[in-house]
């Protein structure tokens, strides 16, 4: 590319996921910067994408901080976070506010820059080691520490401990990288490769050093150079296998000492048990360091793919199954949550029965662990098979129980929403106390539309009749009135959709909606927002009851002019009216047509001809065609409208054409309508019978015609080699 050809630089920033900082009170915002150099004509000449991070430190965050106000401030001041992520930011801030610092107070006070978090305090073997008595590490003594790495194992442990203490201070990292990258990190890598089987302490120290570097993205290429990630995975895999061996050995000793008669065997078992617990404690620390290092490196998606190929999911799943250390389990689930975003990882987790393994942590007492588990479940609920496994393993009541905790509420609602995708699961909500809790949230919501997640879950639940009955029983049976009042006060289209779903059930439920018909129909006259209007019309369309005076409603709320305008083909084709609104208008006409007087008014208004024209325009829309055919079916039952349809319109001809439609439901409605027309009009009856005969026997007729053509072509009397005198 010639430099003079480049005229413009286009920069595009795309926001990504948000997470908490692993060691500080801070939020990490991931984003992608795409820079494109444009030529003179505006065409892209060169482009590059770069994944970046922004750390928002929240030093003032404490127990008394107003989380909602702080979240609002963070979103307003950071342009990388969209306003739609406000609720997520609140959840993360709440987590940071309640996250327990595991470092002792005196250590935390030593300096703001000391690394803290899940990996603090320093492993006990570092604090207790006599090797470190009276010594303080110095950046000037790095060469001495490197020399110790060539001595025996105790000397290597001492050297690695000193280097670890230096790297735990972030101020030293840059200097160490610049001063002696090859010598320090190269020597540590060599020792780790050669001696990791000899000492857990040594392995943990060295991996901890690399972990300190991995906390900062700019050092990741250095770590990748020494292939520390692959080595960590090998070590973790080996340690998990060793744990199985230890466990089997302890179990054998337990069985031998089972009868309590052999004092020596009992003593041996107790000794082995104590040793096992000590080994597990050290091993847990090693695994925490290894997994945390890998988690940091996995920020790069390319590195994450390499980990996946080396079975990181299998290693983590094995660790989740066998480990009991709280901090380690939190870390494992956090890692699995990150990995579960990708389909291949999710499928592997499914094959290894992740749902069963997560069962102990759903609705557990530890807020951070419970919240992480729910977030992992949310990623897994995009898979229908895993959703079913959650229900089968009793997750539904456990997740519902977390709704009372404000820390978990939003994420739990999202998980429950995904579970309602399945009809069978939806019906199971009636056996929990989820619905009363949700209705309470709606009533107690602040002014304005209800939270989208809550509304979406309620909309899905309302499609089930039993759930709707429970909803109607809330607030002492007065909930429907409160819900309608709130819906129209704040013009909440989502709550109106919930009402619409509720109104589709049996006569007993529909009867409760009759007193609100005026408000639903009045939405047309008041000119509400189109989304709200669609749901109001849909609700009216559901109320197909005989004792409703639709004629009065049609006139009082001026529905006829609205329906004529909405269904006018010119408005539909030009996009002036949404397809959903057109469909609901047709459904409403079908409902109103139940009343003979209304059907007559509609027929005289020319609405039937409008529907025929609409049929021509939208003939590819099966749902709309079906509803128009259903309108004709309803109208054909009334004498007045039957005459109009048969004698003044071409509706029967269109119905005959639709009798051959590929949609079975459309064919059925048309067939039933034509049967009625046959009874009342002889001329159309003959035509319909003929067409039905042709359609029914079309295959046979086609076969006969084809055979006849073949016979004509092969007629032996026309063959030139036959003479007349050959014939009798």
Secondary structure, 3 states (H helix, E strand, C coil): CCHHHCCEEEEEEEEEEEEECCCCCEEEEEEEEEEEEECCCCCEEEEEEEEEEEEEECCCCCCCCCHHHHHHHHHHHCCCCCHHHHHHHHHHHHHHHHCCCCCCHHHHCCCCCECCCCCCCCCHHHHHCHHHCCCCCCHHHHHHHHHHCCCCHHHHHHHHHHHHHHHCEHHHHHHHHHHHHHHHHHHHHHHHHHHCCCCHHHHHHHHHHHHHHHCCHHHHHHHHHCCHHHHHHHHHHHHHHHHHHHHHHHHHHHHHCCCCCCHHHHHHHHHHHHHHHHHHHHHHHHHHHHHHHHHHHCCCHHHHHHHHHCCHHHHHHHHHHHCCCHHHHHHHHHHHHHHCCCHHHHHHHHHCCHHHHHHHHCCCCCHHHHHHHHHHHHHHCCCHHHHHHHHHCCHHHHHHHHHHCCCCHHHHHHHHHHHCCCHHHHHHHHHCCHHHHHHHHHHCCCCCCCCHHHHHHHHHHCCCHHHHHHHHHHHHHCHHHHHHHHHHHCCCHHHHHHHHHHCCCCHHHHHCCHHHHHHHHHHHHHCCCHHHHHHHHHHHHHCCCCCCCHHHHHHHCCHHHHHHHHHCHHHHHCCCCCHHHHHHHHHHHHHHCCCHHHHHHHHHCCHHHHHHHHHHHCCCCHHHHHHHHHHHHHHCCCHHHHHHHHHHCCHHHHHHHHCCCCCHHHHHHHHHHHHHHHHHCHHHHHHHHHHHHHHHCHHHHHHHHHHHHHHHHCCHHHCCCCCHHHCC
